[in-house]
Amino acid sequence: MNNDFISVTNGILEIINKWEIPLQNLSDDIITKRLNKQNRTIKQILGHLVDSASNNHQRMVRLQYNSDLAFPDYRQDNDRWIAIQNYQDSNWNNLIQLWKYFNLHIIHVIQNTDKDMLQNCWHDFEGTRVTLEQMIYGYLDHLNLHINEIKDLINK
């Protein structure tokens, strides 16, 4: 097991443990009507976090057997992903559980990352090279960014 990322895996687990029950207790009005600056509801933000887990999972796994990865970036298509999957009308409890369990699996993947592969690179849609190590640390930052958006919408 790779313990180099203990702060990341503990951070992900802390977010899951802190937010699962409060998310389940939110009213339909709060999760479907309050909008962030990107015009997304809480349901759509959580759906985006599922997409983030899905895409980062693929990259984290693929970068352990590819030294240089050209794998699609979806940042420019985030709203398209949200719309196609219609997170706004998805079952809220199922979405929470999908987010939770996908992130628990991300923790497992990070804990088992091959240290020798941490400098393998993925290229984003702008051509920026991102190492596996940077991706792992950045994942928690991205998760925190959107959880804080959810927190702000709850307190709105």
C-alpha positions in Angstrom: 0.0 0.0 0.0 1.2 3.5 -0.9 1.1 5.7 2.2 2.6 8.8 0.5 -0.9 10.2 -0.1 -2.3 9.6 3.3 -3.3 13.3 3.6 -5.3 13.0 0.3 -7.0 9.7 1.2 -7.8 10.9 4.7 -9.1 14.2 3.3 -11.4 12.4 0.8 -12.7 10.1 3.6 -13.3 13.0 5.9 -15.4 14.8 3.3 -17.5 11.6 2.7 -18.0 11.1 6.5 -18.8 14.7 7.1 -21.2 15.2 4.1 -23.1 12.0 3.4 -25.8 12.4 6.1 -26.2 16.2 5.7 -26.6 15.8 2.0 -29.3 13.1 2.5 -31.1 15.5 4.8 -31.4 18.4 2.3 -34.8 19.4 1.0 -35.7 19.1 -2.6 -36.0 22.8 -2.9 -32.4 23.3 -1.6 -30.9 20.7 -3.9 -32.8 21.6 -7.1 -33.4 25.4 -7.0 -30.4 27.2 -5.5 -27.8 28.0 -8.2 -24.0 28.6 -8.0 -22.1 31.1 -10.2 -22.0 28.4 -12.9 -25.8 28.1 -12.8 -25.6 24.6 -11.3 -27.8 23.2 -8.6 -26.5 21.1 -5.7 -27.6 18.0 -7.5 -25.7 19.0 -10.6 -22.6 19.9 -8.6 -22.7 16.4 -6.9 -23.2 14.9 -10.4 -20.2 16.8 -11.6 -18.2 15.3 -8.7 -19.3 11.8 -9.9 -18.0 12.7 -13.3 -14.8 14.0 -11.8 -14.3 10.7 -9.9 -15.0 8.7 -13.0 -12.6 10.6 -15.2 -9.9 10.8 -12.6 -10.3 7.1 -11.9 -9.6 6.3 -15.5 -6.6 8.5 -15.6 -5.1 7.3 -12.4 -5.4 3.7 -13.5 -4.2 4.3 -17.1 -1.2 6.3 -16.0 0.1 3.3 -14.1 0.7 1.5 -17.4 1.2 4.4 -19.8 4.1 6.8 -19.3 2.5 9.4 -21.5 -1.3 9.4 -21.8 -3.5 11.1 -24.3 -6.9 10.6 -22.7 -9.8 12.9 -23.3 -10.3 15.9 -21.0 -13.9 16.7 -20.2 -13.4 20.1 -18.5 -14.6 22.0 -21.6 -17.6 19.7 -21.7 -18.7 19.7 -18.0 -22.1 21.2 -18.7 -22.7 18.8 -21.5 -21.9 15.9 -19.3 -24.3 17.2 -16.6 -27.0 17.7 -19.1 -26.7 14.4 -20.9 -26.8 12.5 -17.6 -29.7 14.7 -16.4 -28.4 14.9 -12.8 -31.1 17.4 -12.1 -33.8 14.7 -12.3 -31.7 11.8 -10.8 -32.6 10.1 -7.6 -30.8 12.1 -4.9 -30.1 9.2 -2.5 -28.7 7.1 -5.4 -26.5 10.0 -6.5 -25.1 10.5 -3.0 -24.3 6.8 -2.7 -22.7 6.8 -6.2 -20.5 9.8 -5.2 -19.7 8.1 -1.8 -18.7 4.7 -3.2 -16.9 6.0 -6.2 -14.7 8.1 -3.9 -14.1 5.2 -1.6 -12.8 3.3 -4.6 -10.7 6.4 -5.6 -9.1 6.1 -2.1 -8.4 2.4 -2.7 -6.8 3.2 -6.1 -4.6 6.0 -4.6 -3.5 3.7 -1.8 -2.4 1.1 -4.3 -0.7 3.5 -6.7 2.7 2.3 -7.9 5.3 4.9 -6.7 7.4 4.2 -9.8 4.6 5.6 -12.0 4.0 9.0 -10.2 5.9 11.0 -12.9 3.8 9.5 -15.8 2.0 12.3 -17.5 -1.4 13.0 -18.9 -2.0 15.9 -21.3 -5.1 18.0 -20.7 -7.1 19.7 -23.6 -4.8 22.8 -23.4 -1.7 20.6 -23.7 -0.6 21.0 -20.1 1.3 18.0 -18.8 -0.1 16.7 -15.5 1.8 14.0 -13.6 0.0 11.2 -11.8 1.3 12.6 -8.5 -0.1 16.1 -9.4 -3.4 14.5 -10.4 -3.8 12.7 -7.0 -3.1 15.9 -5.0 -5.3 17.9 -7.3 -8.2 15.6 -6.9 -8.7 16.5 -3.2 -8.4 20.2 -4.0 -11.1 19.8 -6.7 -13.4 17.9 -4.4 -13.0 20.6 -1.7 -13.7 23.3 -4.2 -17.1 21.9 -5.1 -18.0 20.8 -1.6 -17.5 24.4 -0.5 -19.8 25.5 -3.4 -22.4 23.1 -2.0 -21.9 24.4 1.5 -22.4 28.0 0.3 -25.6 27.1 -1.5 -26.9 25.3 1.6 -26.2 28.5 3.7 -27.7 30.8 1.0 
